[in-house]
Amino acid sequence: MTGVEFPTEGGAVINGREEGGGDCRWEADFLVDASGRDTLLAGQLGLKTRNRKHNTAAIFGHFTGARRLQGKAEGHISIFWFDHGWFWFIPLADGTTSVGAVCPPEFIKSRKTDLTRFFMSTIAMCPEIADRLKDAHLVAAVTATGNYSYSADRMAGRSYILVGDAYAFIDPVFSTGVYLAMTTAFLGADAVEACLRMPQKAPQVLRRYETQARRGLEAFTWYIYRIRKPAFRNLFMSSRSPLRIGDAVLSLLAGDFFGRSPISWRLAAFKIIYYVHSLFHLKSGIKEWRMRRRGGGLEAAG
């Protein structure tokens, strides 16, 4: 697909290119943009903006021989915090394991060695994940990516909607983007059906679709913006979790953020405790912010 046109009379005209190199053209009553991180419409219409509230970078690779959890928990995702961010550890069905570090961009930009050595030295900074990988072998080139968090100014317009990563991508925590993509696809399917069946109500239908999708995304992003904060880590990792607040946060990060939920009051309690906790640990929060601004002291990593 190379571009989309929206005629004044309605509908959409999609231009593309065949495998043989020839041009092709389709006409449709409605277009669903599910192009993922290619963000076809957001790019073409100038809707895509970088998320400056969550300016992070990631460095990752795939390993064989990584030590996984035992028994039924073998396929579970593990998350590890370290001084400069956090690691994901995702077991894949083919036997490889995806391992990546999410850090401030300054941390990766300040490296003084090649990407692979830098990645391995970063892994060494987190004893838990280093132990999981002590007998593992890197099987593909290490990759780094930055400024991956973005969103579009709107999710829908006349004769089109955006779903999943075509609209926004925040963070790979617990692969929540996959759940967001599937849920907005379900909501979008209902919206498209209603627009085609009742064209006169399309504006209201599309506004409702966007409101539902944005509400879920915003509920999730509050936690993602703060996941590296000392106050968040201390609360989330505490062995004492009154009223099962920790379980409620875990449930939200795993995808429970659309519509009403029985965990809502626990999440509200977590926010209150977080703000109070932040006041009592203001010094460590400032220290973490300063370290992030300096790039995290990369001399040791190099």
Summary of the structure (lengths in Angstrom):
residues: 302
radius of gyration: 21.8
end to end distance: 42.7
largest distance: 64.7
contacts: 876
relative contact order: 0.13
helix: 47%
strand: 21%
